[in-house]
């Protein structure tokens, strides 16, 4: 069946070339125009800006949406954990009638599988109900998969009726338990993961703090995945090409969520992004992360080295809990008080030692009576000073729409807030100002406050030449670099097109040095020259 699918895809591609637009006719005209001409992580960010802000669906509505997105030609549920392509599955599910409930074993019922486990993003929204990574699957097999990463298994401890496997990963770079779907659907899941890495580019760097996600996420917003997982996903994307099932599902979800999976419409984007940019380790350092999980509910958030001050009234920020998710919360109502103003200020953030800082956080709220939430950067803070007396610079960020008569647990990301203009230590301040109706409790919540930055360049070594000559290029693996490296210590590194380090050598005090890479296969590589202070310059090398 695998060969049949590949033959089918090749015929599909040929028809596309002959009849332009026939297969992908439902891609809106100009949908990807802003991504044209881009590659590497610049392309990924362009795609993020195209597909962000989709129409969020309720988790309950997925049962109904699956009837459109995951229905076979015979009207049954398309479950990738039980389907046997070209054969007869052990069981089939009917929509509605076979919905989980309880299951006693495989074949009992189907449920809603987060192929990108919800614990990896702390059950946050809109990820929780994003159809592009949610699928109807056998409840028992889904439970077996749990929140293990996808991988490949040679000695399974469990095998489902259609051949999906659980066991130790057998590919290089990771040896813990993984779940392996059948070959027919590996590309489907890979393109779902590339979608998640792109759609949530603005927040995914913070997910490394949740559950077991650090086993496959690298904490960056561009490369996103650790090498072992990225290599596997690229392999699956290449070996299991886009199917008619995925094309139809992409179109169906577009009608529901009003965004698309770019890697189904253009699977070549995978190579253009992750193969087109050297995946060198991220230089981002976490300077602050607070998810409030270590504090007891209703605890006054006078966190060590944080400030929690009341400018008006007696109420201060406290830790609250909803469905096992903790966050900072401010409630406006206090008997006999007409207004409240409360400040929550982070500890010192040492941007004087770093550069290109970025801030993200999430907010939600309920019972709107005109209360407001604002955020500021504080510079030149003096110990003992109240936050409203400090030097404040307002921050622009995304806010949710909160209802006027109910509590809402609808979280909205602030977006990435650029702090690159700050070269001194700072603090981030959140200010709550109460509304007019003191008989109604307005709430604002904050969670997952994160500041990251890069190591600060302190100037290059004496006589270190950022510009150097690389010749010949293209070459057969024999080339040289030439520059003024006298009295300088540098590191010479070469990465392949998926970010693996294939050459690493330290050199000092030279004008020219030869590089021999004749043991490497033909292709595109990236030469990185780096000084001890981390100043570097990268050039593309083509081996032919």
N, C-alpha and C positions, 0 to 999 in steps of 0.2 A: 504493500500500500504506500510505503514511503516513496518508492520509485515512481508509482503512479502519480502521487502528489507533485513530485518534482517535474514529471512530464507535463502534468496539467499546468503547472506554473509557467513552464517554458512556452507552452502554447498560448497561455494567457498573455505573456509578455510580447510574443510575436503579434498577436492580434492588436495589442496596444500600439505597437510600432506602426502597424498598417492602418489602424483606424484610431487616430489620436483622439483621446478623450472618451472612448467608448466605455472602457472598463471603469475608469475613475470619474465618470461624468458627473457624479454627485458631489465632487469637491467644488465648493463655491468658487466662482471665478475670482481670481486675485487673492484667495485665502492665504496663500504663502508668499505673496509678492514681496513683503517686507523682509523675507528671509533669503531672497535671491542674491547670489553673489557672495554669500557669507560661508564660512567654514569654521571648524573648531568650536570653542566655547562661545564665540560670538554668535554663531548660528544657533546654538542651544538657547542662548538668552533671547534671540529674536523669536524662536519658536515659543518660548515661555510667554512672551508678550502677546503672541497670537492666541494661545489656548487658555490663558489664565481667565479667571472671572467667569467660569462656566455656571450654568443654572443648577444650583445644588438641589438634589433630590432627597426626600426623606428615606430613611432606612427601610421603613415599611413598604414604600412604593416600589422597592426593588422586585418584590414578588410579582407585581404586575408588569414591570418593565422587562423582566426576563422572558415574558411571553412574546416580546418583540425582538429582543436582542439575542436570545439563546434558544430558539425553536428550530427543530429539525424539519425537514420537508414533510415528515409524517405527523407533525404536530407535537411530538414528544420533546422532553427536555434534553438539551444538548449538554451533557455532563462530561467534561474532559477527563474526569477521574474514573469513568466507567465505560466510556465509548470505546468500541472496537472497530476502527476504520476498516471497511470492506468485509467485516465479519458480523457475527451475531453476539451482542452483549449478553451477559448473564441476566440482566434485568433492564428495564426501561422505566422512566418516570413520566407521569402525566402532570401537567401544570395544575396546581391547586390541591388536587386529591392526595398527592404524595409529598406535600410540604412537611418538613420537620416542625414539630414535635420531637418525640423521643425516638431513639434508634437502638436496636438491639444488636445490630451487626450490619455488614455491607448489604445494600439493597433495601434497607428499611425506608429511607426517605432522602430528600435532597434539601440542602440549606444554602446559605449565602456565604461563599468562600472569599475572604480577603486574601487574594493571592499574594499581596504585599501585606503581611499580617498587621492587624490594627494596633498591636502592642508596640510596633516599631514607630508609630507616630502618636502614641499615647491616646489613641481613640479620638484624635482631633478631627475637626470638620474643616472643610468639606471632604477631606480624604475618606472619612468613614463610609460615605455612600457613593463614592465616585465609581461609576459603572465600568470605567476602563480597566480597573483591576479587580472588580467583583464578578464572580461567576457562580452559577448554580452547580453544586457538586454534591456527591454522595456524602451524607452527614458523617458516617462512620469513617470514611477515608479522609475526609476533611479533618476530623479529630485526630487521626493518625498523623497527618501532615503537621498538625499543631502550628507552631510558629517557626519551624525549622527552615533554613534557607533552601533554595533550589540548588541541586548539585547532581552529580552522577555517582551511581552506586554499583559496585561490582559484587558485593556480598551482602544482599539485603537481609534485614531482620523481619521485614514484612513486605509482601507483594499483593497488590489489589487484583481483582479479577481481570482487569484489562492490562496489567503489567506495570502499573506505577509502583515505585519502590521506595522504601525507607531504609536507611543504613548509613554507614560511614562514607564520607565523600572520598572518591577515588582519584580526583584530579589534583594537580599540583597546587599547593598553597593553603589547603584547608583540609583537616582530617576529622572533623566532628560530624555529627549526624546531619543528614540532608534528606530532602525529598526529591525524587526524580520522576517527572511525568513521562508519558510515552513520547517517542520521537515525533509523532504527528503534531504535538501541541507545544513542543519546547520553544519554537519561535514565537508562538502566541504569547507565552508567559514572558519571554525575553522582551518583546516589544511593549508589554504592559509595564515592565520595570523601567524601560527607557522612557516611557511616558511619565511615570511617577517622578523620575529624576529630573524631568524637564518641566512638567506642570507645576511642581512644588519646589522649583529652584530657589525661591526666596526664603524657604523655611527648612529645607531638608538637611542643612548643615547641623541643625540642632537635634535632629532625630537620633543622632548617634548616642544620645543620653538615655534613650528609652529601650526597655526590654533587652533583647539580644541583638538589636540592630547593628551594634558595633562589630559584629562578626562579619558583616558584609559591607557596611557603609564606612567611608573613610573620614567623615566629618567635614567634607568640602561641599561647596555648592555647585562646582563645575564638573569635576571628574565623578564625584558622588560615591562610586563603588571602589572597594578594595580590588587589587589586581586579580585575585583568584576569581572573584565573582564577575568582574568586568570581562575577563577573558572568556569565561563560560557563556555569558550572555551574548557576546559578539559571535561566538561559535554557534550558538543555537539560532541566532538571527540569520546567519549565513547558511546553515545547513537545513533549516526548516523555513523555506520562503513563505511569503504572504499567501494565504489561501482565500478562496471565495468566501468561506465562513467569516474570516476576519474583515474582509471588505464590506460584507453585508452588515456585520455587527458594528463596524465603525460608522457606517451611514445611519444605522438605527439609533445609535447613541447620540450622534450629532443632532438628530431630530428631537432628542430628549434633553440633552445637556447643552446643546449649542456650541460644543467644541469637538475637536477631532484628535485622534492619535496620529501625529505626524509620521510615525515610524511604520504605520500601516500604509498610509498614502505614499510615503517616500522612504522605503526601507534603506535606501542608500544614505539617508541622513545619519544612520548609526556610524558608518565608516567616516563620513564627512566630519562628524563631531569628535568621536573618541579615537579614531585612527588618524585624524588630521591634526591633532594637537598632542604634543608630547605630554603624557600623563605623569609628570614629575610629582613627587609628593607635595601635598599642600603646605604652604608656608604660613597658613593661618594658625594663630594661637588663640585659645579661649581665655579672655581676660575676666569674664564674668559669666556665670550661668546660674540662674535661680529658678527652680520649679516649685518651691515651697513644700516639697514632699516630706521634708525632715521635721516639719513643725506640727504640733497638735492643733486640732480644729479649735477655733475661737481664740487661739493664742495671739496676744498683742505682738505685732511684727516689729518689735524693736530689735531687729537682727543685729548681731555683732557687726559693728562698723557701718551699719545702716542707720538712717534717721527716720523716725515715725512721729511727726509733729502735727498738732492741731493748731491751725491759725485762728479758727473760730469754732466755738462749740467744744464738746468734750470727746467726740468720737475720733478714733484713730483706725488705721488699717489693721485688719486681722486676717488670720488664715482661715479659709473656709473650705468645705469639701462637698463635692457632688459626684456621685457614682465613682468614688475612689480616686477622683482627680482633685488635687488640692491647688489652691491659688490664693493670691492676695485679694481681699475684698473690702470695699468701703460701703457702709449703709448710712444713708443720710438721716434717718429719723431717730430722734431722741426726745422723750417727753419734755415739753417746756422749752425746747430750743428751736428758734426760727430758722437758723441756717447753720451750715457746717462747711468748714474748709479743712481738708486734711492732706498732708504731704507724706509721700513715701519716697525716700531718697537712697540710692544705691551706695555701697561703699566706694572707696576711691578706685578709679580705673586708670592704670598707669600708662596712658597713651604717650607720655613723654618718652617712653622707652620703645614705642612701636610706631607703626605708620599704617595708613589706609584702614582705619577702624570702621567696623560696621555694627549696627545695632538692630536687633529684631526683638519683638515681644508680641504677645497675643492679648486681645481684650474681648470682653463680653459684658452684657448688662441687662437690666430689666426694670420694669415699673418706672418708666421715664416720666419725670415731672419737671424736666428742664435742667436737671443736674448735668454737669459737664466734667469731662476728663481731659486734662492737658498734660503734655510732657515737655520737659526742658533739659537742656544741657547746662550744668553748673560748672563754671571755671573759677579758678582762684579761690576755692572754698577755704574758709578759715574755721578751724575747730571752735565749736560753741556758737557759731552763727546759725540763725534760723534760715531755712531754705528760701523763704520769701524775701530775705534781706540780702541774698547772695546775687552774684552776676548770672542772670538767666537768659538763655537763648531758646526761643520756642522751637519745637520739633514738629514737623508735619508728618502725620502718619494716618493709616487707614483706620477708620472706626466703624463698628457695626451699627446697624439700625436696631435700636432696642424698643420693645413693645411698651405701650403705655399702661397695660393692665395685667401683665404677667411676667414671670421670671423667664429668662431665656438663657440657655446654655449654648448659644450659637457663637462660636469663637471666630474671630477675624484676625488674620495676621497683620501686623503693622506694616509689612513690606520691609525691604532692606533700607535702612536709614544710613546714609553716608556720613561718616565721622572723619573723613580724610583731611578736612580742613583744621582739625584740632591736633596740635603738636604738644600740648600740655596735659597733665592729669585732669580728669573730669569726673563728674558724677552725673547720673541721670535721675531727674526728679519727676514724679507723677503727682499731679495736683487734682484733687476732687473738690468741686464746688457744688453745694447742695442747691436744690430748686426751691420753689416757693411753697409747695404744698407739703407742710410738715406732717400731715396725716397719712402720707403715702411714702413707703420706703423705696427710694431709688437706690439701686446697687450698681457699682462698677467693679469689674474683676480684671486682674492682670495676671498673666502667667508666662512662664518660659522666657524670662528676660535674659538676653544673650548679647555679649559684646565680643567680637573677634577682631584680630588685627594681625598684620604681618611684622616680622622682625625688621627693625629699623636699620636701613643702610647708614653706615657711619662714614662713608667716603672710601674710595678705593685705595689700595696700596700704592705707594710711590712707584711711578713708572708702569703701573698696570694699565695695559691698553685694552679698552673695551672693544675696539675695532680690531679684528684680526683677519687674516687671509686664509681661506680654505681652498685648496687646489689639488688636483682637479675636482670638479663637481659638475656633472655626475662622474663616478669613478667605479673601478672594479673591486674596491675594498682597500686599495693603497692610495693614501692621500697625505697631505701634510698641512699643518697649521703654522702660520708665521705671524709674529707680532713682537712687540717690545715687552718681553717678560723678564728682563734683567732685574735681579734683586726682588723677584716676586715669587710667591708660592701659590700655585693654582691647582685646581682639580679638573681633570678632563673626563667628562662622562658622555656616554652615548646611550640613548634610549631607542628602543624599537617603537613602532607606531601604536602600540597599546601601552606604552609607558614602562616597559620592563628595562631595567638597567642591564646592558649587554657589554659595556666596556667602562672601566673605572681605573684611572691612573693619576697619581700625584706627580707634578713636575715643578721644577724651580729653576730660575736663572737661565733662560734660553731665549733665542730668537726664532728658532724653528724646531719642530719635532714631527716625526713621521708617525702616522696612525695606520695600523694594519688590522683590517676587519675582513680579511678574505675568508674567514670561517663562517661568516654570516650569509644568509640568503639574500637574494635581490630584493629591493624594496626601498621604502622611505625610512630614514632614521633621523635622529635629532642630536646634534653635538652641542653640549653645554659646557662652557668654560666658566668656572666659578672661583672667585677669590676667597680668602679665609673669612672675610667679613660678609660673605654671602652675596656680594655684588656679582652678577653673572650676565652672560649673553648667550643666546641659543641660536643656532643656524641649522637649516635643513640639509641633510646629506642624502644623496641618491646613489644607491648601489645598483649597477646594472650588469 
